[in-house]
Amino acid sequence: MTADPKDWIAVAALPCLGPASIKRLWEHGWTPEKLLTASTIEWQRLGLKQKTIDALNEYQHSSQGLIHTTIANALQWQSSYDDAHLLPITHGDYPHLLREIYDPPPILFVRGNVDALSLPQIAIVGSRSASKSGLKQSYGFALELAQNGLVINSGLALGVDAAAHKACVDISKPTLAVFGTGIDRMYPARNRVLASEILQNGGAWISELFLGAPPIAPHFPKRNRLISGMSAGVLVVEAAPKSGSLITARMAMEHGREVFALPGPLNNPLSRGCHLLIKEGAVLVETAQEMVDQLAPLLGCYLNEGSDLDSAHLGPPAEQGVRVELSGDEIQVLEQMGYEVCCIDQLSVQSGFSIAELSQILVALELKGVVEQREGGYIKCC
């Protein structure tokens, strides 16, 4: 039987009582209702901190305290939208895999299609400052995985996250955006349109944070925990050695999830995080098919039969299915380039074009999306 979400909100709002402790109490028979109606002596026997006990006493003896206000705000928010949901951990729509982690959120705030939360999920995460190649890879992998019946979840951040969400939106597939703020606050604001499109295409927004929670540093590890906890696997596209994406990946390893990483050029700082993960045991992948093969024993009943996953190094729709026409000079220059940064002087020697001629060709190639300018030169990105 699902407990009253008001009780779960109250317990989640208690100071000095985190998700892991709440889960442990619940597993030992201390349901929210029982905990909230217990006596001070019983709370002391449980070893609750004095600050928690004081908050429980206030909850019992006053209707004006912080916890009651938090509950009222949540219920008002829920009643304000047709697609707003409060999901306690006991609710049937609460993500099954998330419930299994050490410290699952006692309650989730959700807007959108709650049914999508029950579908098999893959997280795609990476740098906010991803290269064009990284954005294409994120988009391409998300597109292929979504077409294969998997739901992509990510953190709605700029860069890799947004590219993954956008791929799903573009083919009208559900995708889940996990907030590092209260669900009533849009961060970053630049992704407001994308967030709206996620709801319009059968996806959902998710947060464990109370309404009004701001985008401050301590909130994002909590968000990352949800991303990895809900997922059967996590793909890291581009990431610095010290980044939120690596935190998400390591949490996934702790949760017993499969972690995948894309290798990249050695001189790209955003490759180092992925290479570090591979050294630590992440699965090196080059195509979405490799991920599907790895996860098939776990998710086989969900995967679309007959889906042909080929290379996932794809770009947005404008670039997919449309052959890029290159001139003879452009092909000649492209053949001299690799996936490491090549300086323009070196390209001039190798291709036989003058610097002036080469500059015009490189600009044309960049506009066509097949090369990318980097510090020190150019790099092939297709």
C-alpha positions as CSV (number, residue, x, y, z in Angstrom):
1,M,0.0,0.0,0.0
2,T,1.4,3.4,-1.0
3,A,1.8,5.8,2.0
4,D,0.4,9.3,1.9
5,P,2.9,11.4,0.0
6,K,2.5,14.1,2.6
7,D,4.1,11.8,5.2
8,W,7.0,11.2,2.9
9,I,7.5,14.9,2.2
10,A,7.5,15.5,6.0
11,V,10.1,12.8,6.6
12,A,12.3,14.1,3.7
13,A,12.1,17.6,5.1
14,L,13.4,16.6,8.5
15,P,16.8,18.0,9.3
16,C,19.8,15.7,9.9
17,L,18.0,12.7,8.5
18,G,19.2,11.8,5.0
19,P,17.9,9.4,2.4
20,A,20.0,6.5,3.5
21,S,18.8,6.8,7.1
22,I,15.2,7.1,6.0
23,K,15.5,4.0,3.8
24,R,17.1,2.1,6.7
25,L,14.3,3.1,9.1
26,W,11.6,2.2,6.5
27,E,13.2,-1.2,5.9
28,H,13.0,-1.9,9.7
29,G,9.3,-1.1,9.8
30,W,9.5,2.6,10.6
31,T,7.2,3.9,8.0
32,P,6.8,7.7,7.7
33,E,3.4,7.5,9.4
34,K,4.8,5.6,12.3
35,L,7.9,7.8,12.6
36,L,5.9,11.0,12.6
37,T,3.4,9.8,15.3
38,A,6.0,8.3,17.6
39,S,7.1,9.7,21.0
40,T,10.2,11.5,22.0
41,I,11.4,8.4,23.9
42,E,11.0,6.3,20.8
43,W,12.9,8.8,18.7
44,Q,15.7,8.9,21.2
45,R,15.9,5.1,21.2
46,L,16.3,5.2,17.4
47,G,19.3,7.4,17.9
48,L,17.8,10.4,16.1
49,K,19.7,13.7,16.5
50,Q,18.2,16.3,18.8
51,K,17.6,18.7,15.8
52,T,15.6,15.9,14.1
53,I,13.6,15.3,17.3
54,D,12.9,19.0,17.8
55,A,11.5,19.2,14.2
56,L,9.3,16.1,14.8
57,N,7.9,17.7,18.0
58,E,7.2,20.9,16.1
59,Y,5.5,18.9,13.4
60,Q,3.3,17.2,15.9
61,H,2.3,20.2,18.0
62,S,2.2,23.1,15.5
63,S,0.6,23.5,12.0
64,Q,2.7,26.5,11.2
65,G,6.2,25.1,11.1
66,L,8.6,24.7,8.2
67,I,7.6,21.1,7.4
68,H,3.9,21.9,7.2
69,T,4.8,24.8,4.9
70,T,6.9,22.5,2.7
71,I,4.0,20.0,2.4
72,A,1.5,22.8,1.6
73,N,3.8,24.2,-1.2
74,A,4.2,20.7,-2.7
75,L,0.5,20.0,-2.8
76,Q,-0.2,23.4,-4.3
77,W,2.4,22.8,-7.0
78,Q,0.9,19.4,-7.7
79,S,-2.6,20.8,-8.1
80,S,-1.4,23.6,-10.4
81,Y,-0.5,21.3,-13.3
82,D,-2.3,18.4,-14.9
83,D,1.0,16.5,-15.4
84,A,2.5,17.1,-11.9
85,H,3.1,14.1,-9.7
86,L,4.5,13.4,-6.2
87,L,6.0,10.0,-6.1
88,P,7.0,8.5,-2.8
89,I,9.4,5.6,-2.8
90,T,6.5,3.2,-2.3
91,H,4.6,4.4,-5.4
92,G,4.3,2.0,-8.3
93,D,5.7,4.6,-10.8
94,Y,8.8,5.2,-8.7
95,P,11.8,4.0,-10.8
96,H,12.6,0.4,-9.7
97,L,16.4,0.7,-10.1
98,L,16.5,3.9,-8.2
99,R,14.7,2.3,-5.2
100,E,17.5,-0.3,-5.0
101,I,20.4,2.2,-4.4
102,Y,21.8,2.9,-0.9
103,D,20.2,6.3,-0.5
104,P,17.2,6.7,-2.8
105,P,15.2,9.9,-2.5
106,P,12.2,9.4,-0.2
107,I,10.0,11.3,-2.7
108,L,10.3,12.6,-6.3
109,F,8.7,15.6,-7.9
110,V,7.8,14.8,-11.5
111,R,6.3,16.6,-14.3
112,G,5.3,14.9,-17.5
113,N,4.8,11.3,-18.5
114,V,5.4,9.1,-15.4
115,D,5.1,6.0,-17.4
116,A,8.5,6.8,-19.0
117,L,10.1,6.3,-15.6
118,S,9.3,2.6,-15.7
119,L,11.0,2.1,-19.1
120,P,14.7,0.9,-19.3
121,Q,17.0,3.9,-19.1
122,I,20.4,4.8,-20.3
123,A,22.1,8.0,-19.0
124,I,24.3,10.1,-21.4
125,V,26.5,12.7,-19.6
126,G,29.5,14.8,-20.5
127,S,31.0,18.2,-20.7
128,R,29.0,21.4,-20.8
129,S,31.8,22.8,-23.1
130,A,31.8,19.8,-25.4
131,S,33.5,20.0,-28.8
132,K,31.4,19.8,-32.0
133,S,32.5,16.2,-32.3
134,G,31.4,15.4,-28.8
135,L,28.0,17.0,-29.4
136,K,27.6,14.9,-32.5
137,Q,28.5,11.7,-30.7
138,S,26.1,12.5,-27.9
139,Y,23.3,13.2,-30.3
140,G,24.1,10.2,-32.4
141,F,24.3,7.7,-29.6
142,A,21.1,9.1,-28.0
143,L,19.3,8.9,-31.3
144,E,20.2,5.2,-32.0
145,L,19.5,4.1,-28.4
146,A,16.2,5.8,-28.3
147,Q,15.2,4.2,-31.6
148,N,16.1,0.9,-30.1
149,G,13.6,1.3,-27.3
150,L,15.7,2.8,-24.5
151,V,14.8,6.0,-22.7
152,I,17.7,8.5,-22.4
153,N,18.1,10.4,-19.2
154,S,20.5,13.3,-18.5
155,G,20.8,16.5,-16.5
156,L,19.5,19.1,-19.0
157,A,22.9,20.9,-18.8
158,L,24.4,22.7,-21.8
159,G,26.6,20.6,-24.1
160,V,26.4,16.8,-24.1
161,D,23.3,16.6,-21.9
162,A,21.3,19.0,-24.2
163,A,22.4,17.2,-27.3
164,A,21.2,13.8,-25.9
165,H,17.8,15.3,-25.0
166,K,17.5,17.0,-28.3
167,A,18.1,13.8,-30.3
168,C,15.1,12.2,-28.5
169,V,12.9,15.2,-29.0
170,D,13.7,15.3,-32.7
171,I,12.3,11.8,-33.2
172,S,9.5,12.2,-30.7
173,K,10.9,9.8,-28.2
174,P,10.6,10.3,-24.4
175,T,13.6,11.5,-22.5
176,L,14.0,12.3,-18.8
177,A,15.6,15.6,-17.6
178,V,16.9,15.3,-14.0
179,F,17.0,18.7,-12.3
180,G,19.7,20.0,-9.9
181,T,17.2,22.5,-8.7
182,G,13.6,22.5,-7.5
183,I,11.3,21.3,-10.3
184,D,9.8,24.8,-10.4
185,R,13.1,26.4,-11.4
186,M,14.5,26.1,-14.9
187,Y,18.3,25.8,-15.0
188,P,20.0,26.7,-17.2
189,A,17.4,29.1,-18.6
190,R,18.8,28.7,-22.1
191,N,17.3,25.2,-22.2
192,R,13.8,26.3,-21.4
193,V,12.5,25.6,-24.9
194,L,14.2,22.2,-24.9
195,A,12.7,21.4,-21.5
196,S,9.2,22.3,-22.8
197,E,9.8,20.0,-25.9
198,I,10.7,17.2,-23.6
199,L,7.3,17.3,-22.0
200,Q,5.5,17.7,-25.4
201,N,7.2,14.5,-26.6
202,G,6.2,12.2,-23.8
203,G,9.2,12.7,-21.5
204,A,9.4,14.0,-18.0
205,W,11.2,16.3,-15.6
206,I,12.4,14.8,-12.3
207,S,13.8,16.3,-9.1
208,E,14.2,15.2,-5.5
209,L,14.8,18.8,-4.3
210,F,12.0,20.8,-2.7
211,L,10.4,23.6,-4.6
212,G,12.5,26.8,-4.9
213,A,15.8,24.9,-4.4
214,P,18.5,27.0,-6.2
215,P,21.2,25.8,-8.6
216,I,24.0,25.6,-6.0
217,A,27.0,23.2,-6.0
218,P,25.8,20.7,-3.3
219,H,22.6,20.0,-5.3
220,F,24.3,18.6,-8.4
221,P,25.9,15.5,-6.9
222,K,22.3,14.7,-5.7
223,R,21.1,15.1,-9.2
224,N,23.9,12.9,-10.6
225,R,22.9,10.2,-8.1
226,L,19.5,10.1,-9.6
227,I,20.8,10.0,-13.1
228,S,23.0,6.9,-12.4
229,G,20.5,5.3,-10.0
230,M,17.7,5.2,-12.5
231,S,19.9,3.9,-15.3
232,A,20.9,0.4,-16.4
233,G,24.1,2.0,-17.9
234,V,25.8,5.4,-18.2
235,L,27.6,6.7,-21.2
236,V,30.3,9.4,-20.7
237,V,31.0,11.2,-24.0
238,E,33.5,13.9,-23.1
239,A,34.6,14.9,-19.6
240,A,37.5,16.5,-17.7
241,P,39.2,14.4,-15.0
242,K,37.5,16.4,-12.3
243,S,33.9,16.8,-13.4
244,G,30.3,16.1,-12.5
245,S,30.2,13.5,-15.3
246,L,32.9,11.4,-13.7
247,I,31.1,11.7,-10.4
248,T,28.0,10.3,-12.1
249,A,30.0,7.5,-13.7
250,R,31.6,6.5,-10.4
251,M,28.3,6.6,-8.7
252,A,27.0,4.2,-11.4
253,M,29.9,1.9,-10.7
254,E,29.0,1.9,-7.0
255,H,25.3,1.2,-7.9
256,G,26.5,-1.8,-10.0
257,R,25.5,-0.2,-13.3
258,E,27.5,-0.6,-16.5
259,V,29.6,2.4,-17.4
260,F,30.6,3.2,-21.0
261,A,33.1,5.7,-22.2
262,L,34.1,7.1,-25.6
263,P,37.8,7.4,-26.3
264,G,39.1,10.6,-27.8
265,P,42.2,12.4,-29.1
266,L,45.0,12.4,-26.6
267,N,45.5,16.2,-26.9
268,N,41.9,17.0,-26.1
269,P,41.5,17.7,-22.3
270,L,38.0,16.4,-22.5
271,S,39.2,13.0,-23.5
272,R,41.1,12.5,-20.3
273,G,38.1,11.9,-18.1
274,C,36.9,9.1,-20.4
275,H,40.3,7.6,-20.7
276,L,40.6,7.6,-16.9
277,L,37.2,5.8,-16.6
278,I,38.4,3.2,-19.1
279,K,41.5,2.6,-17.0
280,E,39.2,2.1,-14.0
281,G,37.1,-0.5,-15.8
282,A,34.6,1.4,-17.9
283,V,33.7,-0.3,-21.2
284,L,35.3,1.4,-24.2
285,V,32.6,1.8,-26.9
286,E,32.7,3.2,-30.4
287,T,29.1,2.5,-31.5
288,A,25.7,2.3,-29.9
289,Q,25.4,-1.4,-31.1
290,E,28.2,-2.2,-28.6
291,M,26.2,-0.8,-25.8
292,V,23.1,-2.7,-26.8
293,D,25.0,-5.9,-27.1
294,Q,26.5,-5.4,-23.6
295,L,23.1,-4.6,-22.1
296,A,21.0,-7.1,-24.1
297,P,21.0,-9.8,-21.4
298,L,19.6,-7.3,-18.9
299,L,17.2,-5.4,-21.2
300,G,16.5,-7.8,-24.0
301,C,12.8,-7.9,-23.4
302,Y,12.6,-4.1,-24.0
303,L,14.8,-3.8,-27.0
304,N,13.1,-3.4,-30.4
305,E,13.6,-6.4,-32.6
306,G,15.3,-6.0,-35.9
307,S,16.8,-2.7,-35.0
308,D,20.0,-2.2,-37.0
309,L,22.4,-0.2,-35.0
310,D,25.4,0.8,-37.1
311,S,27.9,3.5,-36.3
312,A,26.6,6.1,-33.9
313,H,28.9,8.9,-35.0
314,L,26.0,10.9,-36.3
315,G,25.0,14.5,-36.3
316,P,21.7,16.4,-36.0
317,P,18.9,15.8,-38.5
318,A,20.1,18.4,-40.8
319,E,23.3,16.4,-41.2
320,Q,21.8,12.9,-41.1
321,G,20.6,11.4,-44.3
322,V,22.0,14.3,-46.3
323,R,25.3,13.6,-48.1
324,V,27.8,16.5,-47.6
325,E,29.1,17.5,-51.0
326,L,32.8,18.2,-51.0
327,S,34.9,19.7,-53.8
328,G,38.0,18.1,-55.0
329,D,40.2,20.5,-53.1
330,E,38.2,20.0,-49.9
331,I,38.6,16.2,-50.2
332,Q,42.3,16.6,-50.8
333,V,42.7,18.7,-47.6
334,L,40.4,16.3,-45.6
335,E,42.5,13.3,-46.6
336,Q,45.5,15.0,-45.0
337,M,43.8,15.4,-41.6
338,G,43.3,13.0,-38.8
339,Y,41.5,13.1,-35.5
340,E,44.4,14.9,-33.8
341,V,44.8,18.7,-34.1
342,C,46.8,19.6,-37.2
343,C,48.2,23.1,-37.5
344,I,47.6,25.0,-40.7
345,D,51.3,25.2,-41.6
346,Q,51.5,21.5,-41.5
347,L,48.4,21.1,-43.6
348,S,49.8,23.6,-46.2
349,V,52.9,21.5,-46.6
350,Q,51.0,18.2,-46.8
351,S,48.3,19.4,-49.1
352,G,50.3,21.7,-51.4
353,F,47.9,24.6,-50.9
354,S,49.1,28.0,-49.9
355,I,48.1,29.4,-46.5
356,A,45.6,31.7,-48.1
357,E,44.1,29.0,-50.3
358,L,44.0,26.6,-47.3
359,S,42.3,29.1,-45.1
360,Q,39.4,29.4,-47.5
361,I,39.0,25.6,-47.9
362,L,39.1,25.1,-44.1
363,V,36.4,27.7,-43.6
364,A,34.2,25.9,-46.1
365,L,34.8,22.5,-44.5
366,E,34.0,24.0,-41.1
367,L,30.7,25.4,-42.4
368,K,29.9,21.9,-43.7
369,G,30.5,20.5,-40.3
370,V,33.3,18.1,-41.2
371,V,36.2,19.9,-39.5
372,E,36.4,21.8,-36.3
373,Q,38.8,24.6,-35.3
374,R,40.7,24.0,-32.1
375,E,43.5,25.7,-30.3
376,G,46.6,25.2,-32.5
377,G,44.8,24.1,-35.6
378,Y,42.0,22.0,-37.0
379,I,40.6,18.5,-36.4
380,K,38.4,16.2,-38.4
381,C,35.1,15.6,-36.7
382,C,33.3,13.2,-39.1
